[in-house]
């Protein structure tokens, strides 16, 4: 490296002590800089690996937390539904109104928790698109949201024949679930 560096910066006409000192200093500085760049690249690579590990741990944590939060929400909703059903013909009864409110709120609280769970389950690696039948995605989305659709008496209308397109079925399901759910 020293020889090559000197050849880059010295010509036969410039061979004097000052020129040689400058050329040597430049070669040494360049070597230090290259070592510094290599060290920073290694640090950046390690940082990227650490970040990927932390992201994976965060996905696992989000999945566990979301799953653990859904159970009590289901229990509250089931209990509130049972309580509301104790007053089948008394729509204005305060206990029934309160039970319906708790049922609705537990369902509402479950939506972001389920989205968190879905988010944690989605693979972040580069995925190749695959043929996705939109009619099938909408049918699956309707099943997922059937309770909310029934409760709000919503009507989901779409073209009879929907195309098949290249995409990620999980992300398309999430997209339609968000569009229809809202």
C-alpha positions in Angstrom: 0.0 0.0 0.0 2.9 2.4 0.8 4.6 1.7 -2.5 1.4 2.1 -4.4 0.5 5.3 -2.5 3.9 6.8 -3.2 3.6 6.0 -6.9 0.2 7.8 -6.9 1.6 11.0 -5.5 5.3 11.1 -6.5 6.9 11.5 -9.8 10.6 11.0 -10.4 10.9 14.8 -10.8 9.4 15.4 -7.3 11.7 13.1 -5.3 12.7 15.2 -2.4 12.3 14.8 1.4 9.3 17.1 1.7 7.4 15.4 -1.1 8.2 11.9 0.3 7.0 13.0 3.8 3.8 14.4 2.4 3.2 11.3 0.3 3.8 9.0 3.3 1.6 11.1 5.5 -1.2 10.9 2.9 -0.8 7.1 2.6 -1.0 6.7 6.4 -4.0 9.1 6.6 -5.7 7.1 3.8 -5.0 3.8 5.6 -6.5 5.2 8.9 -9.5 6.5 7.0 -10.1 3.1 5.3 -9.8 1.3 8.7 -12.3 3.9 10.2 -14.7 3.2 7.3 -14.4 -0.5 7.7 -15.0 -0.2 11.4 -18.1 1.9 10.9 -19.4 -0.6 8.3 -19.0 -3.4 10.8 -20.7 -1.3 13.5 -23.6 -0.5 11.1 -23.9 -4.2 10.2 -24.0 -5.1 13.9 -26.6 -2.3 14.5 -28.8 -3.6 11.7 -28.6 -7.2 13.1 -29.4 -5.9 16.6 -32.3 -3.9 15.2 -33.7 -6.9 13.4 -33.4 -9.0 16.6 -35.1 -6.3 18.6 -37.9 -6.0 16.0 -38.5 -9.8 16.1 -38.6 -9.6 19.9 -41.1 -6.8 19.7 -43.3 -8.8 17.2 -43.3 -11.7 19.6 -44.1 -9.4 22.5 -46.9 -7.7 20.6 -48.4 -11.1 19.7 -48.3 -12.3 23.3 -49.8 -9.1 24.7 -52.5 -9.0 22.0 -53.4 -12.6 22.6 -53.5 -12.1 26.3 -55.7 -9.0 26.0 -58.3 -10.7 23.8 -59.2 -13.3 26.4 -60.6 -10.9 29.0 -62.3 -8.9 26.3 -64.1 -12.0 25.2 -65.1 -12.8 28.7 -66.5 -9.3 29.3 -68.4 -9.4 26.0 -69.8 -12.9 26.8 -70.8 -11.9 30.3 -72.4 -8.6 29.1 -74.3 -10.5 26.3 -75.7 -13.0 28.9 -76.7 -10.1 31.1 -78.4 -8.3 28.3 -80.3 -11.5 27.3 -81.8 -11.7 30.8 -84.1 -8.8 29.7 -85.3 -9.9 26.3 -88.4 -7.7 26.2 -87.2 -4.8 28.2 -85.1 -2.7 25.8 -85.1 0.3 28.1 -84.0 -1.5 31.3 -80.9 0.2 32.8 -79.1 -3.2 33.3 -79.7 -4.2 29.7 -78.6 -0.8 28.4 -75.4 -1.0 30.5 -74.8 -4.6 29.4 -75.2 -3.7 25.8 -72.8 -0.8 26.3 -70.2 -3.1 27.8 -70.6 -5.6 25.1 -70.2 -2.9 22.4 -67.2 -1.4 24.1 -65.4 -4.8 24.6 -65.9 -5.5 20.9 -64.6 -2.0 20.0 -61.6 -2.5 22.3 -60.9 -5.8 20.6 -60.5 -4.3 17.2 -57.1 -2.6 17.7 -56.0 -5.6 19.8 -56.8 -8.0 16.9 -55.1 -5.6 14.4 -52.0 -5.7 16.7 -52.1 -9.5 16.7 -52.4 -9.6 12.9 -49.6 -7.1 12.6 -47.4 -9.2 14.8 -48.1 -12.3 12.7 -47.4 -10.7 9.3 -44.0 -11.8 8.0 -41.9 -8.7 7.2 -39.6 -10.5 4.8 -39.8 -9.8 1.2 -42.7 -11.8 -0.1 -43.5 -12.6 -3.7 -46.9 -11.7 -4.8 -49.3 -14.5 -5.6 -52.7 -14.7 -7.4 -55.4 -13.5 -5.0 -59.1 -13.9 -5.7 -60.7 -10.7 -4.4 -64.1 -12.4 -4.2 -62.6 -14.9 -1.8 -60.9 -12.1 0.3 -64.2 -10.2 0.6 -66.0 -13.4 1.6 -63.4 -14.1 4.3 -63.6 -10.5 5.4 -67.4 -10.7 5.7 -67.0 -13.8 7.9 -64.5 -12.0 10.1 -66.7 -9.0 10.5 -70.1 -10.8 10.6 -71.0 -9.8 14.1 -70.2 -6.1 13.4 -72.1 -6.3 10.1 -75.1 -7.9 11.8 -75.1 -5.4 14.7 -74.9 -2.3 12.4 -77.2 -3.9 9.8 -74.7 -2.9 7.2 -75.0 -4.0 3.6 -71.8 -5.0 1.8 -72.3 -4.4 -1.9 -69.7 -5.3 -4.6 -69.5 -6.4 -8.2 -70.6 -9.9 -8.9 -67.3 -10.9 -10.6 -64.2 -9.6 -9.0 -60.8 -10.0 -10.5 -57.9 -12.1 -9.4 -54.8 -10.0 -8.9 -51.2 -10.4 -7.8 -50.8 -9.5 -4.2 -50.3 -10.5 -0.6 -53.5 -12.2 0.7 -52.9 -11.3 4.3 -52.4 -7.6 3.6 -55.4 -7.5 1.2 -57.5 -9.1 3.9 -56.4 -6.4 6.3 -57.1 -3.7 3.8 -60.6 -4.9 3.1 -61.2 -5.5 6.8 -60.3 -1.9 7.5 -62.4 -0.5 4.6 -65.5 -2.6 5.4 -65.0 -2.3 9.2 -65.0 1.5 8.9 
